[in-house]
Amino acid sequence: MDSRKVVLLVGALIVAALTAFFARTLLMGSGSPQAVAMGMPVAAPVDGPEVLVATKALPVGTIIDATALAFKPWPKELVDNAYFLRTGTNIQALQGTVVRTAITAGQPLTQGALVKPGDRGFLAAALGPGMRAVTVPVQAQAAVAGFVFPGDRIDLVLTQAVPGGGDGPPLKVSETIVRNMRVLATDQRTDNVVGEDGKTVVKTFTSVTVEATPKIAEQIAVAQTLGSLSLSLRSLADNSTELEQAIASGSIHVPDGADPKAEHAMMVQLATQPASGNPSFATGADVSRYQRRTVPGKTPVAPSGAPAGAPTPGTGSSFPGGGPAPTGPIVRVARGNSMTAVPVGGSR
């Protein structure tokens, strides 16, 4: 082998070695690309004044409370003269007002969207479509000691005494006649008074104005003539039993399919719909063994001039085996409105 071939061979080996070295270096140095965390884009600060917006959806008739409103920066080119600006707006003064037009969550409030107490049409704006406002007089001890506020939901309980037609004390009974009514006002107040410590001030009241259907309004008017009315404060939690009763009675309809929006609308309808019928009740005997459980019956009176022991007409009195009335002593056995005379001795 000549020297020229040897030189070429050695040069080729050197080039191959260098190529392998550089290739290995590139493979070892080029690992998987490092994922660079991209920071969330920071929203540019809004250049504009703070306006009053709704923190949640406010349907027509909503009574404004402290959790319904908040101030939020708004672009100055979109600020309208009808908006409530932080400068010059007392948010506490707006509590107790009523929403006249529906407001979506995050939407700014306008001056004409709210109705203040004392304004014309205030109570009408607080009512839902087809509803009526009814004022019920209550005593302090029957009004949950003042812990009922506008916007709460209550049940109405009627307590009365049923005298019946017989002797003895009348039947004492109490029953829940209407359920799930929204409180519109206590006395003449439609808002909650907040003290210096930020807590709601509890005050007793002598009347409460509630939202009712026309039929329930008639029932409440009659109930006021029967006995005394008292309030029962409802829980915020939904009642599954009342949902089943409402579905069975047909007052609400179960949506077809599995539409979450339709199911939510059904639950909202149940939560905001006052109901009557199927009243629950308790009598005096449920509380004390010395009270009646039923209305006292009427004591039969014998007609004037009738012989002793003669049956009383119209009372269902009878004698065993029929025949003439006994002339001797008898024992009268009363079964409901029917009385049976049983002879003790003597001739028939």
C-alpha positions as a Markdown table, in Angstrom:
| # | Residue | x | y | z |
|---|---|---|---|---|
| 1 | Met | 0.0 | 0.0 | 0.0 |
| 2 | Asp | 1.5 | 3.3 | -1.0 |
| 3 | Ser | 1.7 | 6.3 | 1.3 |
| 4 | Arg | -1.0 | 8.3 | -0.5 |
| 5 | Lys | -3.6 | 5.7 | 0.3 |
| 6 | Val | -2.5 | 5.5 | 3.9 |
| 7 | Val | -2.8 | 9.3 | 4.3 |
| 8 | Leu | -6.3 | 9.3 | 2.8 |
| 9 | Leu | -7.4 | 6.4 | 5.1 |
| 10 | Val | -6.1 | 8.1 | 8.2 |
| 11 | Gly | -7.8 | 11.4 | 7.2 |
| 12 | Ala | -11.1 | 9.6 | 6.6 |
| 13 | Leu | -10.8 | 8.0 | 10.1 |
| 14 | Ile | -10.1 | 11.3 | 11.7 |
| 15 | Val | -13.1 | 13.0 | 9.9 |
| 16 | Ala | -15.4 | 10.1 | 11.0 |
| 17 | Ala | -14.2 | 10.3 | 14.6 |
| 18 | Leu | -14.8 | 14.1 | 14.7 |
| 19 | Thr | -18.2 | 13.7 | 13.1 |
| 20 | Ala | -19.2 | 11.0 | 15.7 |
| 21 | Phe | -17.9 | 13.2 | 18.5 |
| 22 | Phe | -19.8 | 16.3 | 17.4 |
| 23 | Ala | -23.0 | 14.2 | 16.8 |
| 24 | Arg | -22.8 | 12.7 | 20.3 |
| 25 | Thr | -22.2 | 16.2 | 21.8 |
| 26 | Leu | -25.3 | 17.5 | 20.0 |
| 27 | Leu | -27.5 | 14.6 | 21.1 |
| 28 | Met | -26.4 | 14.9 | 24.8 |
| 29 | Gly | -26.8 | 18.7 | 24.9 |
| 30 | Ser | -30.1 | 18.9 | 23.2 |
| 31 | Gly | -32.6 | 17.6 | 25.9 |
| 32 | Ser | -36.3 | 18.0 | 25.8 |
| 33 | Pro | -37.2 | 21.7 | 25.5 |
| 34 | Gln | -38.0 | 23.3 | 28.9 |
| 35 | Ala | -41.5 | 24.4 | 29.2 |
| 36 | Val | -41.5 | 28.1 | 30.0 |
| 37 | Ala | -44.5 | 29.0 | 32.2 |
| 38 | Met | -46.4 | 31.8 | 30.5 |
| 39 | Gly | -47.8 | 34.2 | 33.1 |
| 40 | Met | -51.4 | 35.1 | 32.8 |
| 41 | Pro | -51.8 | 38.4 | 31.0 |
| 42 | Val | -52.3 | 41.1 | 33.6 |
| 43 | Ala | -55.4 | 43.1 | 32.9 |
| 44 | Ala | -54.7 | 46.8 | 32.4 |
| 45 | Pro | -56.3 | 48.9 | 35.1 |
| 46 | Val | -59.5 | 50.5 | 34.1 |
| 47 | Asp | -59.2 | 54.2 | 33.5 |
| 48 | Gly | -62.4 | 55.6 | 34.9 |
| 49 | Pro | -64.5 | 56.3 | 38.1 |
| 50 | Glu | -66.1 | 53.7 | 40.3 |
| 51 | Val | -69.8 | 53.1 | 39.6 |
| 52 | Leu | -72.4 | 51.0 | 41.5 |
| 53 | Val | -73.0 | 47.6 | 39.9 |
| 54 | Ala | -75.2 | 44.6 | 40.8 |
| 55 | Thr | -73.3 | 41.7 | 42.4 |
| 56 | Lys | -76.0 | 39.3 | 41.4 |
| 57 | Ala | -79.0 | 39.1 | 39.1 |
| 58 | Leu | -81.7 | 41.4 | 40.4 |
| 59 | Pro | -85.2 | 40.6 | 39.0 |
| 60 | Val | -88.1 | 43.1 | 39.1 |
| 61 | Gly | -89.4 | 43.5 | 42.6 |
| 62 | Thr | -86.1 | 42.7 | 44.4 |
| 63 | Ile | -85.6 | 44.5 | 47.7 |
| 64 | Ile | -82.1 | 45.8 | 47.8 |
| 65 | Asp | -79.9 | 44.8 | 50.7 |
| 66 | Ala | -76.2 | 45.2 | 51.6 |
| 67 | Thr | -75.1 | 42.2 | 49.5 |
| 68 | Ala | -76.7 | 43.2 | 46.2 |
| 69 | Leu | -74.5 | 46.2 | 45.3 |
| 70 | Ala | -70.8 | 47.1 | 45.1 |
| 71 | Phe | -68.6 | 49.7 | 43.5 |
| 72 | Lys | -66.5 | 48.8 | 40.5 |
| 73 | Pro | -64.1 | 50.8 | 38.2 |
| 74 | Trp | -65.8 | 51.6 | 34.9 |
| 75 | Pro | -64.3 | 53.0 | 31.7 |
| 76 | Lys | -64.8 | 56.7 | 31.7 |
| 77 | Glu | -65.9 | 56.8 | 28.1 |
| 78 | Leu | -68.8 | 54.4 | 29.0 |
| 79 | Val | -69.9 | 56.2 | 32.1 |
| 80 | Asp | -73.5 | 57.5 | 31.9 |
| 81 | Asn | -74.9 | 60.4 | 33.8 |
| 82 | Ala | -77.6 | 58.1 | 35.2 |
| 83 | Tyr | -75.0 | 55.9 | 37.0 |
| 84 | Phe | -74.4 | 56.0 | 40.7 |
| 85 | Leu | -70.7 | 57.2 | 41.2 |
| 86 | Arg | -68.8 | 56.5 | 44.4 |
| 87 | Thr | -68.4 | 60.2 | 45.0 |
| 88 | Gly | -71.7 | 61.5 | 46.1 |
| 89 | Thr | -73.5 | 58.1 | 46.6 |
| 90 | Asn | -74.5 | 56.7 | 50.0 |
| 91 | Ile | -74.9 | 53.0 | 49.4 |
| 92 | Gln | -76.7 | 52.5 | 52.7 |
| 93 | Ala | -79.4 | 55.0 | 51.6 |
| 94 | Leu | -80.2 | 52.6 | 48.7 |
| 95 | Gln | -81.0 | 49.7 | 51.0 |
| 96 | Gly | -84.7 | 49.0 | 51.1 |
| 97 | Thr | -85.3 | 50.3 | 47.6 |
| 98 | Val | -87.0 | 48.1 | 45.0 |
| 99 | Val | -85.8 | 47.1 | 41.5 |
| 100 | Arg | -88.2 | 48.5 | 38.9 |
| 101 | Thr | -86.4 | 47.0 | 35.8 |
| 102 | Ala | -84.4 | 43.8 | 35.7 |
| 103 | Ile | -80.6 | 44.1 | 36.2 |
| 104 | Thr | -78.1 | 41.4 | 35.3 |
| 105 | Ala | -75.1 | 40.6 | 37.4 |
| 106 | Gly | -72.2 | 43.1 | 36.8 |
| 107 | Gln | -74.4 | 45.7 | 35.2 |
| 108 | Pro | -74.3 | 49.3 | 36.5 |
| 109 | Leu | -77.4 | 50.6 | 38.2 |
| 110 | Thr | -79.2 | 53.6 | 36.9 |
| 111 | Gln | -81.1 | 56.2 | 38.7 |
| 112 | Gly | -84.4 | 55.1 | 37.2 |
| 113 | Ala | -83.9 | 51.4 | 37.9 |
| 114 | Leu | -84.7 | 51.8 | 41.6 |
| 115 | Val | -87.8 | 53.0 | 43.5 |
| 116 | Lys | -87.4 | 54.5 | 46.9 |
| 117 | Pro | -89.9 | 54.0 | 49.8 |
| 118 | Gly | -92.5 | 56.8 | 49.7 |
| 119 | Asp | -92.2 | 57.2 | 45.9 |
| 120 | Arg | -95.3 | 56.6 | 43.9 |
| 121 | Gly | -95.7 | 53.0 | 42.8 |
| 122 | Phe | -93.1 | 51.8 | 45.3 |
| 123 | Leu | -95.2 | 48.9 | 46.6 |
| 124 | Ala | -96.5 | 48.0 | 43.2 |
| 125 | Ala | -92.9 | 47.7 | 41.9 |
| 126 | Ala | -92.1 | 45.3 | 44.8 |
| 127 | Leu | -94.9 | 42.9 | 43.8 |
| 128 | Gly | -94.4 | 40.1 | 41.3 |
| 129 | Pro | -96.7 | 39.7 | 38.3 |
| 130 | Gly | -100.3 | 38.9 | 39.4 |
| 131 | Met | -99.5 | 39.2 | 43.1 |
| 132 | Arg | -101.2 | 41.3 | 45.8 |
| 133 | Ala | -99.9 | 43.1 | 48.9 |
| 134 | Val | -101.8 | 42.2 | 52.1 |
| 135 | Thr | -101.2 | 43.8 | 55.5 |
| 136 | Val | -101.7 | 41.5 | 58.5 |
| 137 | Pro | -101.9 | 42.9 | 62.1 |
| 138 | Val | -99.8 | 40.9 | 64.6 |
| 139 | Gln | -98.9 | 41.2 | 68.2 |
| 140 | Ala | -95.3 | 41.5 | 69.3 |
| 141 | Gln | -95.1 | 38.0 | 70.8 |
| 142 | Ala | -96.6 | 36.5 | 67.6 |
| 143 | Ala | -94.1 | 38.2 | 65.2 |
| 144 | Val | -91.0 | 36.1 | 66.0 |
| 145 | Ala | -89.9 | 38.8 | 68.5 |
| 146 | Gly | -89.0 | 41.2 | 65.7 |
| 147 | Phe | -86.6 | 38.9 | 63.9 |
| 148 | Val | -88.6 | 39.0 | 60.7 |
| 149 | Phe | -87.2 | 41.4 | 58.1 |
| 150 | Pro | -88.3 | 42.6 | 54.6 |
| 151 | Gly | -87.3 | 39.9 | 52.1 |
| 152 | Asp | -87.8 | 37.0 | 54.6 |
| 153 | Arg | -90.3 | 34.3 | 53.9 |
| 154 | Ile | -92.9 | 33.2 | 56.5 |
| 155 | Asp | -95.8 | 30.9 | 57.2 |
| 156 | Leu | -99.1 | 32.3 | 58.6 |
| 157 | Val | -100.6 | 30.5 | 61.6 |
| 158 | Leu | -104.3 | 30.9 | 62.6 |
| 159 | Thr | -105.3 | 30.2 | 66.3 |
| 160 | Gln | -108.9 | 30.1 | 67.2 |
| 161 | Ala | -111.5 | 28.6 | 69.6 |
| 162 | Val | -114.3 | 26.6 | 68.2 |
| 163 | Pro | -117.2 | 26.6 | 70.8 |
| 164 | Gly | -119.4 | 23.9 | 69.2 |
| 165 | Gly | -122.9 | 23.2 | 70.5 |
| 166 | Gly | -122.4 | 21.3 | 73.7 |
| 167 | Asp | -121.3 | 21.9 | 77.3 |
| 168 | Gly | -117.7 | 22.3 | 78.3 |
| 169 | Pro | -114.8 | 24.4 | 77.1 |
| 170 | Pro | -114.5 | 25.1 | 73.3 |
| 171 | Leu | -112.0 | 23.4 | 71.1 |
| 172 | Lys | -108.6 | 25.1 | 70.9 |
| 173 | Val | -106.9 | 24.7 | 67.5 |
| 174 | Ser | -104.0 | 26.2 | 65.6 |
| 175 | Glu | -103.3 | 25.6 | 62.0 |
| 176 | Thr | -100.8 | 26.8 | 59.3 |
| 177 | Ile | -103.1 | 28.3 | 56.6 |
| 178 | Val | -100.6 | 29.8 | 54.2 |
| 179 | Arg | -96.9 | 29.0 | 53.5 |
| 180 | Asn | -93.9 | 30.6 | 51.9 |
| 181 | Met | -95.0 | 34.2 | 51.7 |
| 182 | Arg | -92.5 | 37.0 | 51.1 |
| 183 | Val | -92.4 | 39.9 | 53.6 |
| 184 | Leu | -92.6 | 43.3 | 51.8 |
| 185 | Ala | -92.6 | 45.5 | 54.9 |
| 186 | Thr | -92.8 | 45.5 | 58.7 |
| 187 | Asp | -95.0 | 48.4 | 59.8 |
| 188 | Gln | -94.0 | 51.1 | 57.3 |
| 189 | Arg | -90.4 | 50.0 | 56.9 |
| 190 | Thr | -89.1 | 48.2 | 53.8 |
| 191 | Asp | -85.4 | 48.2 | 54.7 |
| 192 | Asn | -83.3 | 46.9 | 57.5 |
| 193 | Val | -81.9 | 49.4 | 60.0 |
| 194 | Val | -78.2 | 48.9 | 60.5 |
| 195 | Gly | -76.6 | 50.0 | 63.7 |
| 196 | Glu | -73.2 | 51.6 | 64.3 |
| 197 | Asp | -71.7 | 48.1 | 64.8 |
| 198 | Gly | -72.8 | 47.0 | 61.3 |
| 199 | Lys | -75.5 | 44.6 | 62.6 |
| 200 | Thr | -79.2 | 44.8 | 61.7 |
| 201 | Val | -81.2 | 46.4 | 64.5 |
| 202 | Val | -84.1 | 44.2 | 65.7 |
| 203 | Lys | -87.3 | 46.1 | 66.2 |
| 204 | Thr | -90.8 | 44.8 | 67.1 |
| 205 | Phe | -93.7 | 45.7 | 64.9 |
| 206 | Thr | -97.5 | 45.5 | 65.0 |
| 207 | Ser | -98.2 | 44.8 | 61.3 |
| 208 | Val | -96.5 | 43.0 | 58.4 |
| 209 | Thr | -97.2 | 43.4 | 54.7 |
| 210 | Val | -96.8 | 40.2 | 52.7 |
| 211 | Glu | -97.0 | 39.2 | 49.0 |
| 212 | Ala | -99.9 | 36.9 | 48.2 |
| 213 | Thr | -102.0 | 35.6 | 45.3 |
| 214 | Pro | -105.5 | 37.1 | 44.9 |
| 215 | Lys | -107.0 | 33.9 | 46.3 |
| 216 | Ile | -104.7 | 33.8 | 49.3 |
| 217 | Ala | -105.4 | 37.5 | 50.0 |
| 218 | Glu | -109.1 | 36.6 | 50.3 |
| 219 | Gln | -108.2 | 33.7 | 52.7 |
| 220 | Ile | -106.1 | 36.0 | 54.9 |
| 221 | Ala | -109.0 | 38.5 | 55.1 |
| 222 | Val | -111.3 | 35.9 | 56.3 |
| 223 | Ala | -108.8 | 34.4 | 58.7 |
| 224 | Gln | -108.4 | 37.8 | 60.5 |
| 225 | Thr | -112.1 | 37.5 | 61.5 |
| 226 | Leu | -111.8 | 33.9 | 62.8 |
| 227 | Gly | -109.0 | 34.3 | 65.4 |
| 228 | Ser | -105.5 | 35.6 | 66.0 |
| 229 | Leu | -102.7 | 35.4 | 63.4 |
| 230 | Ser | -99.0 | 34.7 | 64.1 |
| 231 | Leu | -95.9 | 34.4 | 62.0 |
| 232 | Ser | -93.6 | 31.5 | 61.5 |
| 233 | Leu | -90.2 | 32.2 | 60.0 |
| 234 | Arg | -89.1 | 29.8 | 57.3 |
| 235 | Ser | -85.6 | 28.4 | 56.7 |
| 236 | Leu | -83.6 | 29.4 | 53.7 |
| 237 | Ala | -83.2 | 25.7 | 52.8 |
| 238 | Asp | -85.5 | 24.1 | 50.2 |
| 239 | Asn | -88.1 | 21.7 | 51.5 |
| 240 | Ser | -88.2 | 18.5 | 49.5 |
| 241 | Thr | -91.6 | 17.5 | 51.0 |
| 242 | Glu | -93.2 | 20.7 | 49.7 |
| 243 | Leu | -91.5 | 20.1 | 46.3 |
| 244 | Glu | -93.2 | 16.6 | 46.1 |
| 245 | Gln | -96.5 | 18.1 | 47.1 |
| 246 | Ala | -96.3 | 20.9 | 44.6 |
| 247 | Ile | -95.5 | 18.4 | 41.8 |
| 248 | Ala | -98.3 | 16.1 | 42.8 |
| 249 | Ser | -100.9 | 19.0 | 43.0 |
| 250 | Gly | -99.8 | 20.3 | 39.6 |
| 251 | Ser | -98.9 | 23.8 | 40.8 |
| 252 | Ile | -95.4 | 23.4 | 39.3 |
| 253 | His | -94.4 | 21.2 | 36.3 |
| 254 | Val | -91.3 | 19.0 | 36.0 |
| 255 | Pro | -89.4 | 19.9 | 32.9 |
| 256 | Asp | -88.8 | 17.3 | 30.2 |
| 257 | Gly | -85.3 | 16.0 | 29.8 |
| 258 | Ala | -82.3 | 17.0 | 31.9 |
| 259 | Asp | -82.2 | 20.7 | 31.2 |
| 260 | Pro | -80.4 | 22.4 | 34.2 |
| 261 | Lys | -81.8 | 25.8 | 33.3 |
| 262 | Ala | -85.4 | 24.4 | 33.4 |
| 263 | Glu | -84.8 | 22.6 | 36.7 |
| 264 | His | -83.4 | 25.8 | 38.2 |
| 265 | Ala | -86.4 | 27.7 | 37.0 |
| 266 | Met | -88.7 | 25.1 | 38.6 |
| 267 | Met | -86.9 | 25.4 | 41.9 |
| 268 | Val | -87.0 | 29.2 | 41.8 |
| 269 | Gln | -90.8 | 29.0 | 41.1 |
| 270 | Leu | -91.3 | 26.8 | 44.1 |
| 271 | Ala | -89.1 | 29.0 | 46.3 |
| 272 | Thr | -91.0 | 32.2 | 45.4 |
| 273 | Gln | -94.6 | 30.9 | 45.2 |
| 274 | Pro | -96.9 | 31.2 | 48.2 |
| 275 | Ala | -99.1 | 28.2 | 48.8 |
| 276 | Ser | -102.3 | 27.4 | 50.7 |
| 277 | Gly | -104.3 | 24.3 | 51.2 |
| 278 | Asn | -103.5 | 21.0 | 53.0 |
| 279 | Pro | -103.0 | 22.9 | 56.3 |
| 280 | Ser | -101.2 | 21.3 | 59.2 |
| 281 | Phe | -102.9 | 21.8 | 62.6 |
| 282 | Ala | -102.7 | 21.0 | 66.3 |
| 283 | Thr | -105.6 | 20.8 | 68.8 |
| 284 | Gly | -105.7 | 21.5 | 72.5 |
| 285 | Ala | -105.5 | 17.7 | 73.2 |
| 286 | Asp | -102.2 | 17.6 | 71.3 |
| 287 | Val | -100.7 | 19.9 | 74.0 |
| 288 | Ser | -102.7 | 19.0 | 77.2 |
| 289 | Arg | -104.6 | 15.9 | 78.2 |
| 290 | Tyr | -107.2 | 18.2 | 79.8 |
| 291 | Gln | -108.2 | 19.8 | 76.5 |
| 292 | Arg | -110.6 | 18.6 | 73.8 |
| 293 | Arg | -109.6 | 17.0 | 70.5 |
| 294 | Thr | -112.9 | 17.5 | 68.8 |
| 295 | Val | -115.7 | 20.0 | 68.8 |
| 296 | Pro | -118.1 | 19.4 | 71.7 |
| 297 | Gly | -121.4 | 17.9 | 70.6 |
| 298 | Lys | -124.9 | 19.3 | 71.1 |
| 299 | Thr | -126.8 | 18.0 | 74.1 |
| 300 | Pro | -130.3 | 16.8 | 73.1 |
| 301 | Val | -133.3 | 18.5 | 74.7 |
| 302 | Ala | -136.6 | 16.5 | 75.3 |
| 303 | Pro | -139.7 | 18.2 | 74.0 |
| 304 | Ser | -141.9 | 19.9 | 76.6 |
| 305 | Gly | -144.7 | 17.7 | 77.9 |
| 306 | Ala | -143.0 | 14.5 | 76.9 |
| 307 | Pro | -143.0 | 11.7 | 79.5 |
| 308 | Ala | -139.8 | 10.9 | 81.3 |
| 309 | Gly | -137.6 | 8.6 | 79.3 |
| 310 | Ala | -139.3 | 9.4 | 76.0 |
| 311 | Pro | -136.8 | 9.5 | 73.1 |
| 312 | Thr | -135.8 | 12.9 | 71.8 |
| 313 | Pro | -137.0 | 13.6 | 68.2 |
| 314 | Gly | -134.2 | 14.0 | 65.7 |
| 315 | Thr | -131.4 | 12.7 | 68.0 |
| 316 | Gly | -131.5 | 9.1 | 66.8 |
| 317 | Ser | -132.6 | 7.8 | 70.2 |
| 318 | Ser | -133.8 | 4.2 | 70.2 |
| 319 | Phe | -134.6 | 1.4 | 72.5 |
| 320 | Pro | -133.4 | -2.2 | 72.2 |
| 321 | Gly | -135.8 | -4.3 | 70.3 |
| 322 | Gly | -138.1 | -1.3 | 69.5 |
| 323 | Gly | -141.5 | -0.9 | 71.0 |
| 324 | Pro | -142.8 | 1.6 | 73.5 |
| 325 | Ala | -140.5 | 3.6 | 75.7 |
| 326 | Pro | -139.7 | 2.0 | 79.1 |
| 327 | Thr | -141.5 | 3.4 | 82.2 |
| 328 | Gly | -138.7 | 2.5 | 84.6 |
| 329 | Pro | -135.2 | 3.8 | 85.0 |
| 330 | Ile | -133.1 | 4.0 | 81.9 |
| 331 | Val | -129.4 | 4.6 | 81.0 |
| 332 | Arg | -128.8 | 6.7 | 77.9 |
| 333 | Val | -125.7 | 5.7 | 75.9 |
| 334 | Ala | -124.5 | 8.4 | 73.5 |
| 335 | Arg | -122.5 | 7.4 | 70.4 |
| 336 | Gly | -121.7 | 10.5 | 68.4 |
| 337 | Asn | -125.0 | 12.3 | 67.6 |
| 338 | Ser | -127.0 | 9.1 | 68.2 |
| 339 | Met | -128.3 | 8.3 | 71.7 |
| 340 | Thr | -129.7 | 4.9 | 72.8 |
| 341 | Ala | -131.8 | 4.4 | 76.0 |
| 342 | Val | -131.2 | 1.1 | 77.8 |
| 343 | Pro | -133.8 | 0.2 | 80.5 |
| 344 | Val | -132.4 | -0.7 | 83.9 |
| 345 | Gly | -135.5 | -2.0 | 85.5 |
| 346 | Gly | -139.3 | -1.7 | 85.6 |
| 347 | Ser | -141.8 | -2.7 | 83.0 |
| 348 | Arg | -141.8 | -1.8 | 79.3 |
